[in-house]
Amino acid sequence: MSIVPHQPIGVFDSGLGGLTVLQSLRARLPDEDFIYFADTRHLPYGDKPETFIQTRAQRISAALAEHGGCKAIVVACNTATAAAAESIRARLAMPVVALEPAIKPAAALTRNGILGVLATTHTLASRRFAQLVKNHAAGTTVITQACPGLAETIEAEGPGSAKVETLLDAYVRPLANANADVVVLGCTHYPWVKTGIVQRLPPETTVVDTGEAVARQLERRLKETGIPGGGDGQLRFATSGDAFQVGATLVRLCGIFMPVESWMI
């Protein structure tokens, strides 16, 4: 596929958590065009089999490349990265930038050698996560906390809902009790509730997410591969699920009023 400057960059997640990554991408690359795809028909990914997630991620990436005409792909989902990033790169002749929990920078920040990680069940059980810990957190105590139900509750009921507050009480307390002085947000949905997470941790705790790091990596990859930059700063949204519902969630989460396309993937 030939690549021209005004082709968009494709970004996808199981839902709208990846909007936190998209914000960082657009801030760093304001002239680029983006297509964001939310696979809400299959939200959440976190507790689904790895083979299912891999197949979905491959299909979505192919659709963004072919139907969307994208020149690069950002996998804005920790769970999809763990299951499918390598296979997507093997299938597509374009830059593929993937998200993963920020274990390396967190290990560099800790003062007492105790890291906490909030993530989906699948991310924490993945080989990729185990390798991250082995490579970058040797000699550090890593306390993991799976957060089933949190991502979909943030989307369905809003970051400030009573149910979200209850889940945060349950999931953040073990990390506070373990004296983790750095906590990694290992799911793109969790920055939406960062304030609530910070409130449940000791004041000196550092909370780390990865949106800005992903944006820097995408910028580097575009330059390294010689892909022309630029566009009109346009943004499109698409989903495999209910387009009206996704549009309403966009408004609820970040005040964006935009049409949402339905893609039958």
C-alpha positions as CSV (number, residue, x, y, z in Angstrom):
1,M,0.0,0.0,0.0
2,S,1.4,3.4,-0.9
3,I,1.4,6.0,1.8
4,V,0.6,9.7,1.3
5,P,0.9,12.5,3.8
6,H,-2.8,13.0,4.5
7,Q,-3.6,9.4,5.4
8,P,-4.8,9.2,9.0
9,I,-3.4,7.4,11.9
10,G,-5.6,4.6,13.3
11,V,-6.1,4.2,17.1
12,F,-8.1,1.5,18.7
13,D,-9.2,0.1,22.1
14,S,-11.9,-2.2,23.3
15,G,-13.9,0.9,24.3
16,L,-13.2,4.6,24.9
17,G,-10.5,4.3,27.4
18,G,-8.0,4.9,24.6
19,L,-9.3,8.4,24.3
20,T,-6.7,9.2,27.1
21,V,-4.0,8.1,24.7
22,L,-5.6,9.9,21.7
23,Q,-5.5,13.2,23.7
24,S,-1.7,12.8,24.1
25,L,-1.3,11.8,20.4
26,R,-3.2,14.9,19.2
27,A,-1.4,17.2,21.6
28,R,2.0,16.0,20.2
29,L,0.9,15.7,16.6
30,P,-1.8,18.4,16.1
31,D,-1.6,18.4,12.3
32,E,-2.2,14.7,11.9
33,D,-5.6,13.1,11.1
34,F,-6.8,10.3,13.3
35,I,-9.5,7.6,13.2
36,Y,-10.4,6.2,16.6
37,F,-12.1,2.8,16.7
38,A,-13.9,1.5,19.8
39,D,-14.7,-2.2,19.8
40,T,-17.6,-1.7,22.2
41,R,-19.5,-4.8,20.9
42,H,-16.8,-6.8,22.7
43,L,-16.1,-4.6,25.7
44,P,-14.4,-5.5,28.0
45,Y,-11.4,-7.4,26.6
46,G,-9.8,-8.0,30.0
47,D,-11.5,-11.3,30.9
48,K,-11.8,-12.8,27.4
49,P,-9.5,-15.6,26.0
50,E,-6.2,-14.5,24.4
51,T,-7.1,-16.1,21.1
52,F,-10.3,-14.1,20.9
53,I,-8.5,-10.8,21.6
54,Q,-5.8,-11.6,19.1
55,T,-8.3,-12.2,16.4
56,R,-10.3,-9.0,17.1
57,A,-7.1,-6.9,17.2
58,Q,-5.9,-8.3,13.9
59,R,-9.3,-7.7,12.2
60,I,-9.5,-4.1,13.6
61,S,-6.0,-3.3,12.5
62,A,-6.6,-4.6,9.0
63,A,-9.8,-2.6,8.8
64,L,-8.1,0.6,9.8
65,A,-5.4,0.0,7.3
66,E,-7.6,-1.0,4.4
67,H,-11.0,0.6,5.0
68,G,-9.7,3.6,7.0
69,G,-6.6,4.1,4.7
70,C,-4.4,4.5,7.8
71,K,-0.6,5.0,7.5
72,A,0.1,3.9,11.1
73,I,-1.7,2.0,13.9
74,V,-1.7,2.7,17.6
75,V,-2.9,-0.2,19.8
76,A,-4.3,2.0,22.7
77,C,-5.1,-1.0,24.9
78,N,-2.9,-2.8,27.3
79,T,-4.8,-6.1,26.9
80,A,-4.8,-6.1,23.1
81,T,-1.0,-5.2,23.2
82,A,-0.3,-8.2,25.4
83,A,-2.3,-10.6,23.2
84,A,-1.7,-9.3,19.7
85,A,0.9,-6.5,19.1
86,E,3.5,-8.9,17.7
87,S,1.1,-10.5,15.3
88,I,-0.2,-7.2,14.1
89,R,3.3,-6.0,13.4
90,A,3.9,-9.2,11.4
91,R,0.9,-8.6,9.3
92,L,1.1,-4.9,8.5
93,A,3.9,-3.0,6.6
94,M,3.5,0.2,8.6
95,P,4.4,1.5,12.0
96,V,2.5,-0.2,14.8
97,V,2.9,1.4,18.2
98,A,1.5,-0.5,21.2
99,L,0.7,0.4,24.8
100,E,2.0,-1.5,27.8
101,P,2.1,-0.9,31.5
102,A,4.8,1.6,32.4
103,I,6.9,-0.8,34.5
104,K,10.3,0.6,33.3
105,P,9.7,4.3,34.2
106,A,7.9,3.2,37.4
107,A,10.9,1.2,38.5
108,A,13.1,4.2,38.0
109,L,10.8,6.4,40.1
110,T,10.3,4.2,43.2
111,R,12.1,5.1,46.4
112,N,11.2,2.2,48.6
113,G,11.3,-0.5,45.9
114,I,7.5,-1.3,46.0
115,L,5.5,-0.8,42.8
116,G,1.7,-1.2,42.5
117,V,0.0,-2.0,39.2
118,L,-3.7,-1.6,38.5
119,A,-4.7,-3.5,35.3
120,T,-7.1,-6.0,33.8
121,T,-7.0,-9.7,34.7
122,H,-5.7,-10.6,31.2
123,T,-2.9,-8.0,31.2
124,L,-1.6,-9.1,34.5
125,A,-1.7,-12.8,33.5
126,S,0.1,-12.2,30.1
127,R,3.5,-13.4,29.2
128,R,4.3,-9.8,28.0
129,F,3.6,-8.4,31.4
130,A,5.8,-11.0,33.1
131,Q,8.6,-10.2,30.7
132,L,8.3,-6.5,31.5
133,V,8.6,-7.1,35.2
134,K,11.6,-9.5,34.6
135,N,13.4,-7.0,32.3
136,H,12.8,-3.8,34.2
137,A,11.8,-4.4,37.8
138,A,14.3,-7.0,39.0
139,G,14.9,-6.6,42.7
140,T,11.7,-4.6,43.0
141,T,8.5,-5.8,44.7
142,V,5.6,-5.6,42.3
143,I,2.1,-5.7,43.8
144,T,-0.5,-6.4,41.1
145,Q,-4.2,-5.7,41.4
146,A,-6.7,-6.9,38.8
147,C,-9.7,-4.6,38.4
148,P,-12.5,-6.7,36.9
149,G,-15.5,-4.5,36.0
150,L,-13.8,-1.2,36.4
151,A,-13.3,-0.3,32.7
152,E,-16.8,-1.1,31.6
153,T,-18.3,0.7,34.6
154,I,-16.4,3.9,33.8
155,E,-17.9,3.8,30.3
156,A,-21.4,2.8,31.3
157,E,-21.9,4.9,34.4
158,G,-19.3,7.6,34.3
159,P,-16.0,8.2,36.2
160,G,-17.8,9.7,39.2
161,S,-20.5,7.1,39.6
162,A,-21.2,5.4,43.0
163,K,-20.3,2.0,41.5
164,V,-16.9,3.3,40.2
165,E,-16.2,4.7,43.7
166,T,-17.0,1.3,45.3
167,L,-14.7,-0.5,42.9
168,L,-11.9,2.0,43.5
169,D,-12.2,1.4,47.2
170,A,-11.8,-2.3,46.7
171,Y,-8.9,-2.1,44.1
172,V,-6.8,0.7,45.4
173,R,-6.7,-0.1,49.1
174,P,-4.4,-3.2,48.8
175,L,-1.8,-1.0,47.0
176,A,-2.0,1.6,49.7
177,N,-1.8,-1.0,52.4
178,A,1.3,-2.5,50.7
179,N,3.1,0.9,50.9
180,A,3.6,1.1,47.1
181,D,5.1,4.5,46.5
182,V,4.6,4.3,42.7
183,V,1.3,3.0,41.1
184,V,1.1,2.2,37.4
185,L,-2.3,2.7,35.6
186,G,-2.2,-0.4,33.4
187,C,-5.4,0.2,31.5
188,T,-6.3,3.2,29.3
189,H,-9.6,3.6,31.1
190,Y,-8.0,4.3,34.4
191,P,-6.7,7.8,33.8
192,W,-10.4,8.9,33.7
193,V,-10.5,8.1,37.4
194,K,-6.9,9.1,38.3
195,T,-8.2,11.7,40.8
196,G,-10.1,9.1,42.7
197,I,-7.1,6.7,42.6
198,V,-4.8,9.5,43.9
199,Q,-7.2,10.3,46.7
200,R,-7.0,6.7,48.0
201,L,-3.2,6.6,48.1
202,P,-0.8,8.2,50.5
203,P,0.1,11.8,49.4
204,E,3.6,11.0,48.4
205,T,2.6,8.2,46.0
206,T,3.5,8.8,42.3
207,V,0.9,7.6,39.7
208,V,2.1,6.8,36.2
209,D,0.3,6.3,32.9
210,T,1.7,6.0,29.4
211,G,-0.2,8.3,27.0
212,E,2.7,10.8,26.5
213,A,5.3,8.0,26.0
214,V,3.1,6.4,23.3
215,A,2.8,9.8,21.5
216,R,6.6,10.2,21.6
217,Q,7.1,6.7,20.3
218,L,4.7,7.2,17.4
219,E,6.4,10.5,16.4
220,R,9.8,8.6,16.4
221,R,8.5,5.7,14.4
222,L,6.9,8.0,11.7
223,K,10.2,9.8,11.3
224,E,12.3,6.6,11.3
225,T,10.3,5.1,8.6
226,G,10.2,8.3,6.5
227,I,6.4,8.5,6.4
228,P,5.3,12.0,5.5
229,G,3.5,13.8,8.2
230,G,0.7,16.3,8.2
231,G,-3.0,16.5,7.6
232,D,-5.8,18.8,8.7
233,G,-6.1,17.8,12.3
234,Q,-9.3,15.9,11.5
235,L,-10.8,13.3,13.8
236,R,-13.2,10.4,13.0
237,F,-14.8,7.9,15.4
238,A,-16.0,4.4,14.5
239,T,-17.4,1.5,16.5
240,S,-18.4,-2.1,16.2
241,G,-21.2,-1.5,18.7
242,D,-24.1,1.0,19.2
243,A,-23.0,4.2,17.5
244,F,-25.5,6.3,19.4
245,Q,-24.4,4.9,22.7
246,V,-20.7,5.6,21.9
247,G,-21.6,9.1,20.9
248,A,-23.3,9.6,24.2
249,T,-20.3,8.2,26.0
250,L,-18.0,10.6,24.1
251,V,-20.1,13.5,25.5
252,R,-20.1,12.1,29.0
253,L,-16.4,11.4,29.2
254,C,-14.9,14.4,27.4
255,G,-17.5,16.7,26.0
256,I,-17.0,15.7,22.3
257,F,-20.1,16.0,20.1
258,M,-19.3,14.1,16.9
259,P,-21.0,11.5,14.6
260,V,-19.8,8.0,15.1
261,E,-19.5,5.5,12.2
262,S,-20.7,1.9,12.4
263,W,-18.1,-0.6,11.1
264,M,-19.2,-4.2,10.8
265,I,-16.0,-5.9,11.8
